[in-house]
Amino acid sequence: MKKILYISMVILAGLSSCNDSLDLTPKNKVGIDEYFNTASDLQLFTNYFYDAVMDNAMSNENWGFDDQDDCKVNKNLSAVMKAGTNRTVPNSGGGWSWGALRRMNTFLQYRDLAISNGVPVAEVEKYEAVTRFFRAYFYFKKIQRFGDVPWIDRQMESNDPGLYYARDSREYVMQKMLKDIDFAIEKLPAKDKEASAPYRVTKGAALALKSCFCLYEGTFRKYHNLNIPAGTSASGEAYDTHDWKFYLDQCVDASEKLMNGDYGKYKLFTTGKPASDYTTLFAQQDASKDEYILAVKYDQGVKILHNGNAHALQPSQGMPGYTRKFVCSYLMKDGSRFTDKPGWQTMIFKDEMVDRDPRLAQSIRGLGYHRFEQTAVIPANYEGSVTGYHPHKFVGAQGPNGDWDRNNSSSNDLPEFRYAEVLLNLAEAKAELGTLSQDDLNKTVNELRKRVGMTGMLNMVSANANPDPYLDGDVSPQSGYFNVTGANKGVILEIRRERAIELVQEGRRWNDLMRWKCGKMIDQPLTGNYFPGPGKYDLTGDGKPNLILYAAGEAKPAAENNAVVWEIGKNIVLTETSYGYTNYHNDQKLQYFNEERDYLYPIPSNEISLNPNLKQNPGWQ
């Protein structure tokens, strides 16, 4: 696979590049007739889609570990996080890019040429399935970002009327996506028949994608009260409609088929070491073939690298930190609520880290933290984390002389889809539908907790009878989810807790907030650790200070134990001036999430000028 990826990058570098407009120069005369001659030609042509469409692709864009949301922030907040007037309509770009789609439609238009050139039908159908998988994925990302978008299923020339189509209903697009993904599920090889799994799409990957986009669409329609009538597409094709329950049923069906193992056996990664397996899953060089359904392969030898180590370790790369609000949502190891403990609001780091959900210490630098495959204990670094909850998820080995900690020098594989997410998709879809059973929880949420040696959710009846007030936005607007009602409210909140914790930094959180109509959760506090005032603070649990704080105007105390010595108000800002939560973002002019506008992104103004039939999303005019 390493050689395949490298060769594909070289080949693609020599092909004509696609720009970001639908109005593209015709490419039907650029050697296509001579190109689709062998199965290898088809593979090389479709290799492009892996990098062009996948979130964790080799293009160094859309890093899940670099994302910002209400759970994790960086030194410099994005315009989306700052919200309000910080967000504007771009002239161009902004995600309104279609070059990859044109290449997909080129393949589908010329697939019969490959057959006439002697390529076996089964091989052609395999790569057609790859293309349809990525077309469904491409449109999933467009719907998440823009809502209604034009459906284009042909290679358009410069005079094609489709260049001036209006936006199609998301219902029409979703129906086309379902046809593509069902074709992919049928024609792609199963995991055990694809030698390069999990680095190439398989039936399992197609089922995982279907599970994800059907969960998204079903919950988006439910929480946004979106009822779409039947209608006619921009191209004149009539279509029926479905309600939110239809899409959640589709999610359940896809998830259960994958879990049943008929399309390849998947399971959670474990080596029997609950104190480290979650960390190891993301830090190891080679993707887990048990849990990673689809992954991106990185390699030091051919310099296909990412920025996972440097983002977490180099202060110049972002200074990432989990928010206090998010950290408080982690349960105790026995399954009880941290926020039920007396004094939890003012608990300092060394106390709040004790006996928590083990994934907390396997995601941030907790007590006794040490680098992957090392033993030296390292404290949380306040010079490298804006909240003090310093993440290390996706931080792999240092390499020789620390070489892999440099900018864009990491090579541990990254997940695109993993089995844990499918388990969570099933649990959430059934909870929303009202069909969730205790057995379902045991096969999903409780399996995730079992991996880390944590007590499971033993009784969904009690969860519904006593929803966690910390997660309930009606009770706790500074930390909870909004709009959750009904008999399954408690268990839905618990599944959301589980999803946030299990999938943190994997590029899912922002779109989860959008589909749940919980955008204003980014307005909740972005604070970090609590400090009662000046003093010496132990961050490793060994009884020795790693951070010493002193009041403004006082003499700087002597350093000890190589501790960082900081002046309150100068080196570290606290919410109550002389005490409180770390508040790095207090001066970044945060504004409010716009409920009438911000659930969808704006279409670039130049695109609307070129095609007046495109109508802008609400609130962005």
N, C-alpha and C positions, 0 to 999 in steps of 0.2 A: 504493500500500500504506500509506503514511503516513496518508492520509485514511481509509482503511478501518479501520485500527487505532484511530484517534482516534474515529471514529464509533461503532465497536463498544463502546469503553469507555464512551461516553456512554449508549448504549442499555442496556448491561448494568447501569449504575449505577441505572437506573430499574426494572429487573426485581427480582422478589423474590429475596432472597439465600437460599442454601442453608446450613444449619448442618452441623456435623460429625458428625451421628448418622444411622444408618439409619432411625430413627424420626422421619420428617418429616411435617409437616402436608401433607395432599393438595394438589396443585397442578393437578389436571386440570380445574379450573374457573376458572383465571386467564387467560382470554382466548385459550386455545390454539386454539379453533375459529376465531377471527378472525385468528390469527397466521400460520398456514402457508398463505399464499395465493400467494406468489411465490418465485422462486429467491432473491431478495434476503432475504426473511424467513428462509429456511433458512440462508443464509450468516451473517446476523447472529446467529442462534440458536447456530450452531456456532462462531462466533468466540470465544465464552466459553472453549472448551476449550483454546485456545492458551495463555491465561494461567493457567488452572486446573491444567493437567497438565504443561506443559513445564517443565524444570528451570530454564532461563534466562529465565523469564517476567517480565512487567512488574510482578509483585507484590513485587519487591525481596526475594525469598526464594530460598534454595537456590543462591546464587551459586557457580559452579564455581571462579572465581578466589579466592574467600574460603574454600574448603574447607580443612580441616586433616586431615593424615594423616601417614604416616611420611616423606613427601617434602617437605612444606611445613607450617609451623606459624606461629601468630600469637602476639602478646604474651600473651593470655589463652587458655589451652587449654580446649577444650570438655570437658564431662563425659565424652563418649565417648573422648576422647584420654587423659584422666586415668584412666579405667577404674575397676575395682573398685567400692568403695562410693560413688564419685562418681556412678555410674549407679543410678537408682531407677525404680520403676514409677510412671508418672504417674497421676493420678486421671482425667484426660481429655486429649484432644489426642494428642500423641505420634505423629502421622502416621495415626491411625485415623480418617480423614475420608472421607466418602462422598457429599458434596453434588454433586460433579462427576459422579459415576456416575449419580445419579438424573436429572440433566439429560440425560445421554446416553441413558438408557433411555426418558425422556420423548420424545426425538426419534424413537427407533426405534419407539415405540408409535404415534406419530402420523404416521409418514412416509406412510402410505396416504391420510391426510387431504389432504396436499399434492397427491397425484395426483388425487384427486377434485375438488380446487379448480382443476385445470387446469395444475399445474406439470408440465413434461415429465418423463417417467420417467427419462431420462438425467440430468437435473439433480437429481432426488430421489436417485438412486443415487449420484451424486457426493458429496452431503452425507451420505448414509448411510455412504459409505466413509470420509469424514472422521471421522464419529462412531465408527465401528468401529476406525479407526486409534487414536483417542484412548482408546477403552475398552481396547484391547490395551495401550497405553502405561500407562494408569492401573493396570491389574492387574500389569504388569511391576514397577512401583514398589512395589506392595503385597507381591508375592512376595519381592522383594529385602529388604524390611523385616521382614516377619512370617512368611514361609513360607506355610503353609496359611492361606487366607482364604475367607470365604463368596463363592460366585459368585452374583451377582444380575444378572439380565438382563431385569428388568421394573420398571416404575414402581410401587413398593409404596405401599399406603395404610396407615393407622395400625393396621388390623386384619389385615394380611397375615401369614400364618404364617412367611414368609421372614424376618421381623424376628427370629425366634428360631431360625434355622438354626444348626447347628454349623459349624465351619470345614470347607471342602472341601479335599480333597487338592490339593496344588499340581499334580499330574499332570492332574487334571480341569480345573483352571483353565487350565493351559497348553494343553490341547487346545482349549478355547474361544477362547483368545487366538489360536491358529493359524488358526481359522476366521475370526475377525474380520480378522486381518491379511491373509489370503489374499484375502478379499473386497475389502479396501482396495487391494491390489496390482492386482486385476483392474479395479476400477471408477474408481480415481483417475486423473486426467490425467497423462500423461508430462510431464517437465520442460519440453519445448519447446512443450507445449500449455497450460501454466499461466503466464499473463502475470506473475503475482505471485511466481513461484518466485525465490528459495528461501524466501520468507516464508509460503508456504502448502504444505500437505502434498501430495505427489505420489506417483507410483508409486515413485520413487527413495527418498523418505522412508520409505515403508512397507517397502521392501526393507531399508533401513538398520536400521529398528527390529526387523524380524524377525531380521536378522543378529545384532543385539546381544542380544536376549533369548534366542535359541536358544544363542548362545555362553555366556551366563551360566548357563542351566539345564544345559547339557551338562557344563560344567566344575564347577559346584557339585555335581552328582550324582556326578561322578567323584571329586573330591577329598574329599567328605564321605561317600563310599561309600554313597550313598543309592539304594536299590533300592525302588521304590514298586510295590506290587501293584495289580492291577485291583480295581475296587470299585464302590460305588454312591454317588452324590453325596447331599448333604443333602436335595435335592429329589426323590430317588428314581431318578435316571437312572444306568443302568449305564455303565461306561466301561472300556476296555482300558488298557494301560500301554505305556510305551516306556522304553528304557534311555538312558544318557547319550550313546551314539554316535548314536542317532536325532536328537537335538537338534543335535549338532555337524554331522551331515550336512545338516540343515535350514539351519544357519548357512552352510555352504559353498555350498549351492544358492542362497540369497538373495544372498550376497556376489558370487558369480560372475555371476549375472544382472545385478546392478547394474554390475559391472565390464565386462561385455560390451557395454554401451551400448544394449541393446534398449529400455530404459525411460527413456532420456535420457542424454546424454553428460556424464560427469563426469571431472575430472582434477585433479591437484594444482595449486594456485595457484603460478605462477612468472612473474617478469618477466625472468628471466635474471640476477638479482642474488642469488647464493647467500648473500652476507654479510648480506642484510637481508630476503629474501623471507619467511622464517618470522615475523619480527617484524611486517612489513607486513601479513601475513594477518590478524592479530588486532587491529592498531591502526587500520586504515583505517575510515572512516565507513561505507561500504557493503560488505555481505558479498560475498565472491567467489562469483559464480554458477557458477564452475567447480568449486570444492571444497566450498562450504557446500551441503549437501543440504537442510537445514532450518535456518533462522536466525530470530532475533528481531530485529525492526527497531526501532531507537531513533532519536529525532529531536529536535534542539534546538528546532525551531520549535513543536512541540506539547508539549514538555516530557515526552517519554517517555524517561527517563534511567536510568542505572545508576551504580554506585559504583566502577567499574574503576580510574579514575585515583586517586581519593582513597584507596582501600584501600591502594594501593602507595606513595602519596606523602605522605599526612598521618599523622604519628606517632600521632595520636589514633584512627586508623581500623584499627589492628591490628598494625602493625609486622611485616609478614610476612617470612618468610625460608625459603629452602630449607635442608634439613638437609645436613650434611657427608656423611653416609652416601649420600644421593641424589646429590649433586654428584660424589662419587667414582665413581659408576656410569657417568657419561658417559665414552665412549671418547675416544681421541685421534682427530684428524681423519683419520689414515691407517687407522683401524679397529682399531688395537692397543689394549690395555688400559692405562688410566691406572694401575691398581693393580698393574701389572707393572713400573712405573718404580721405580728405586731411590729410596728416601726419600720415597715418596708420602705416607706417613702424617704426616709433619711438614713438608710443603711449604706455604709461605705463599702468600697469595692471588695475588700478581703472577707467581709461578712456576707455580702449578697451572692458571692460566687460559690458558697458552700452548699453541697447536696442539691445542685440544680440539675435540670435536664442536661445530660452529658453532652448534648450537641452544642450547648453554649460554650463550654470550655474547648470544644473541638472546632469552633468557628471563630472565637476571639482569643486573645492572649489572657488566659485565666491564671489561677493559682498553679504554680509548678509548670507553666508552659515551657516547651522546648521545641526547637525546629524539627521538622520532619526528618527522621532517621538520625537525630542527634540527641544528646542527653543534657546539655548545659541549659539551666533554667534562665529564662529571659523575661523581664517584666514587661507589662504594657508600656508603650512608648508614647508619652504625651507630646513629644516633639514630632511624632509621625502619625498621630491620630487626633482629630478635632474633638472627639468626645471622650477619649480614654478607653473606649471599648474597641480595642485595636483588632481588626479582623485578620485572620490568617487562612481562611478558606481559599483554596486554589494556590496557596503558597507551597511550592514543591522544594526539591533539593537545591542546595546552593551551587552545586557544581564545583569544579576545581577553582580554587582561589576566589570563591564567591562570584564567579563569572555569570552564573545564571540569575543573579540578583540585579543585574544591570538592566537598563531600559530595553524593553522588547527582547529579552533573552531567555524566557521560560519555554519549556517544551513538554510539560505535563499535558496530556490530552484533555480537551474540554468537552462537556456533554452538550448535545443538542436536545436529545430526548433521553430520559432515563426511566426505569421501571417505577421508581418511587413516585414520580409525577402521575403516572397512569393510575396507581393505587389511590392517590389523592383525588384524581378526577372522578373515579368511580364513586368514592365515598361522598364527595360533594354533590354529584349529579343525583344520586339516590336520596340524599338528605333533602335536596330541593324538591324532588318529586314526591317525597313522603313515603318512599318505599325502602328506606334504609333499615337494615336489621342489625342486631348485635353481631351476628355472624359476619356481616359485611365489614363492620368495624374491626373485628378480629383479624380479617384477612387484609386489611388496609392500614389504618392508623396504628393499630396495635402491633403490626409487623414492623413498622418503622420504629416504634418505641422499643420493641424487643431487640432490634439490632444494636441499640446503645445501652441495653441493660436497664431500661426504664419501665416503670409500672404503666400498663396500658389503660385505655379508657374502658373501665370495667362495666359501666352501666349507663347506656344512653338514656334510659328513663330518668335517672337522677340528673344527668346533664341538662335535659330539657326542663326538669322541674326547678332547677336552680342555675340559670344561665350566669356565667361569670360577669359581674357588674363591670369589671375592668375592661372587658371586650365589648360592652354594650354602650353604643354611642349615646343612647337616650339617658343613661345613668352617668356615664363618664365621657363627656364630649371631648376631653383632652387626650383620650387614649382609645376609644372604642369605635366599632363599626356602626354605620348608620343604616337605617331602612330594613333591618332584619326583624321579621315578625313571624308569627305562626307557631304551630305546635312543636316544630323542630328547631326553634330559635337557638336553644342551648347547644345542640349538637352541631348546628351550622357554624356557630361561633367557634366551637372547639376545632372543627375541621379547618376553618380559616387560620386559627392559631397554628395548627400543625403545618399547614401549607406555607405560611410565612417563615416558620422556623426551618423546615426541611429544605425549602427551595431558595432561601435567602442568597442573594448575589447570583442568581441563575437567570436573570433577565425576565422574570415573570411578574414581579410585584406591581409595577406600574399598570400593566394591562389588567391585572386582577382588580386593582382599585377602580379602574375605569368601568369594568363590566359590572361590578357591585354597586356602582353609583356612589362611590366613597371617595371621590376626588378631594373633598375637603379634609381628608385625613392628612394631606401634606401640610395643612395649616396647623396641625398639632405640634407641640414643642419638639424642637430638634436638639434638645439638650443632651448632656452626657452624665458622667459620674457625679455623685453628691459628695461635697466636702463641708463639714461643719465649721471650718475656719482654718486658721494657721495651725500647722502641726506636721508631724512626720507620718507618712503613709506607706504601709507595706502592700505591695502589689503582687507579691509572689507567694505569700503565706509562710515565709520562713522566719518571720518576726523581726526582720531588718527593714529599715526604710529604703524605698526606691524613689520617693518623691517627697520633698520638703517644701512646704508653703509658708510664706511669712507675710505679714500685713504691710500695707503701704506705709512708708515713713519709718519703718523699723530697720535696724541693721540686718544685713544679709547674714543668715546663720552659716556656720561652717558645714561643708559637705561631709557626708559620711556614707560608707558603703557604696561609693560611686553614685549616690543619689542625685537626681536633678533637683536644683534649688530654684524656686520660682517665687516672684512677688505677685501677690493677689492684686488683680486690677491692671497689671502690666503684662506679665507673661501668661496669665490665665485669668479669664473673665468668668465670674460666678453670677448667678441670677439675682442674688440678694446683696450684691456688692462685696461683702466680706465673707459670705458663706453662700451655700446653695449648689445648684447644678452647674456644671461647666456649660458655658453659653457662647461658644465661638461665633455663632452666626447672629449675634445680637445687633450688629450694625449693617447687615446686608440688605436692608430695605425690602423685607419680605412683604408681599401683598397676598391677597386672598385668591384662592382657586375660584374661578368663575363658573358657577354651576350651569349657567345658560350657554357657555361657550366652550369650555376647556376639555370636554369629554371627547372631542374630535379636534384634529389638527386642521389648520387652514390650507386651502389649495393656493399655490403660489399665484400671485397676481398676473404674471406674464402668461400663465397657462389659460387663465380666464380671458385675457385679452386676445390670445390666439384662437380660442374656441368659446364664443359667447354662450354656447349651449351649456357649458359647465357653470353650475351655480355654486356660490360660495357656501361653506358651512355656516350655521347660525352663529351670530355674534361676531363674526370675523369681517364683516363688510367694512 
